[in-house]
């Protein structure tokens, strides 16, 4: 099997994969010298909101950075369609026609 030369499609695809992964990756920070009163206030807020300290800090960082938070979960279910059904007599007739078994096929 031959190796692909640099700059070929395989290389471009790999770079694109890395770029997409970097966009969705999360980072970790270490924050030093947090004043005691700030620590107490953040922990109190976390307890009051029944969230982790990490969640409170993430929200604060996102808010201060002025960026929109990506959704935690991408929903791919059909909830958005629930309750949107419209009666369609033509559709109902087509379904009824499909429900009829051909007796010649069942011998």
C-alpha positions as CSV (number, residue, x, y, z in Angstrom):
1,X,0.0,0.0,0.0
2,X,1.4,3.4,-1.0
3,X,1.6,6.3,1.5
4,X,-0.1,9.5,0.6
5,X,2.1,12.5,-0.1
6,X,1.9,15.5,2.2
7,X,-1.0,17.8,1.5
8,X,-3.2,15.2,0.0
9,X,-6.8,14.5,0.7
10,X,-6.0,12.3,3.7
11,X,-3.9,15.0,5.2
12,X,-6.7,17.6,4.7
13,X,-9.3,15.3,6.2
14,X,-7.1,14.7,9.3
15,X,-6.6,18.4,9.8
16,X,-10.3,19.0,9.5
17,X,-11.0,16.3,12.1
18,X,-8.5,17.9,14.5
19,X,-10.1,21.3,13.9
20,X,-13.6,20.0,14.7
21,X,-12.3,18.2,17.8
22,X,-10.6,21.4,19.0
23,X,-13.9,23.3,18.7
24,X,-15.8,20.9,20.9
25,X,-12.9,20.2,23.4
26,X,-13.1,21.5,26.9
27,X,-10.2,22.9,28.9
28,X,-9.3,22.8,32.6
29,X,-8.1,25.9,34.5
30,X,-6.3,26.2,37.8
31,X,-7.1,29.4,39.6
32,X,-4.7,30.5,42.5
33,X,-5.1,33.0,45.2
34,X,-8.9,33.1,45.3
35,X,-9.8,35.3,48.3
36,X,-11.6,33.5,51.1
37,X,-14.7,35.6,50.9
38,X,-15.0,34.9,47.2
39,X,-14.7,31.2,47.8
40,X,-17.4,31.4,50.5
41,X,-19.7,33.4,48.3
42,X,-19.3,31.0,45.3
43,X,-19.8,27.9,47.5
44,X,-22.9,29.5,49.1
45,X,-24.3,30.2,45.6
46,X,-23.6,26.7,44.5
47,X,-25.4,25.3,47.6
48,X,-28.3,27.7,47.2
49,X,-28.8,26.8,43.5
50,X,-28.1,23.1,44.2
51,X,-25.3,23.0,41.7
52,X,-21.7,22.0,41.8
53,X,-19.0,24.6,42.4
54,X,-17.7,23.7,39.0
55,X,-21.0,24.5,37.3
56,X,-21.2,27.9,39.1
57,X,-17.7,28.7,38.0
58,X,-18.3,27.6,34.4
59,X,-21.4,29.7,34.2
60,X,-19.5,32.7,35.5
61,X,-16.7,32.2,33.0
62,X,-19.1,31.9,30.1
63,X,-21.1,34.9,31.2
64,X,-17.9,37.1,31.7
65,X,-16.5,35.9,28.3
66,X,-19.7,37.1,26.6
67,X,-20.1,33.9,24.6
68,X,-23.0,31.6,24.2
69,X,-22.7,28.3,25.9
70,X,-23.0,25.3,23.6
71,X,-25.8,22.9,24.6
72,X,-24.8,20.2,26.9
73,X,-26.7,17.6,24.9
74,X,-27.8,17.5,21.3
75,X,-31.3,16.1,21.2
76,X,-32.1,14.0,18.2
77,X,-35.5,12.8,19.3
78,X,-38.9,13.6,17.7
79,X,-40.3,15.7,20.6
80,X,-40.6,18.7,18.4
81,X,-43.2,16.8,16.3
82,X,-45.4,15.8,19.3
83,X,-48.8,17.3,19.0
84,X,-48.3,18.6,15.5
85,X,-50.3,15.8,13.7
86,X,-52.9,17.0,11.3
87,X,-55.7,14.8,10.0
88,X,-55.2,14.0,6.4
89,X,-57.9,11.8,4.8
90,X,-55.7,10.9,1.8
91,X,-52.9,9.7,4.1
92,X,-55.4,7.7,6.2
93,X,-56.8,6.0,3.0
94,X,-53.2,5.2,1.8
95,X,-52.5,3.5,5.2
96,X,-55.8,1.6,5.1
97,X,-54.9,0.3,1.6
98,X,-51.5,-0.9,2.8
99,X,-53.2,-2.8,5.7
100,X,-55.0,-5.0,3.2
101,X,-53.3,-8.4,2.7
102,X,-53.4,-10.0,-0.7
103,X,-54.9,-13.4,-0.2
104,X,-53.0,-14.9,-3.2
105,X,-49.7,-14.1,-1.4
106,X,-50.8,-16.1,1.7
107,X,-51.2,-19.6,0.2
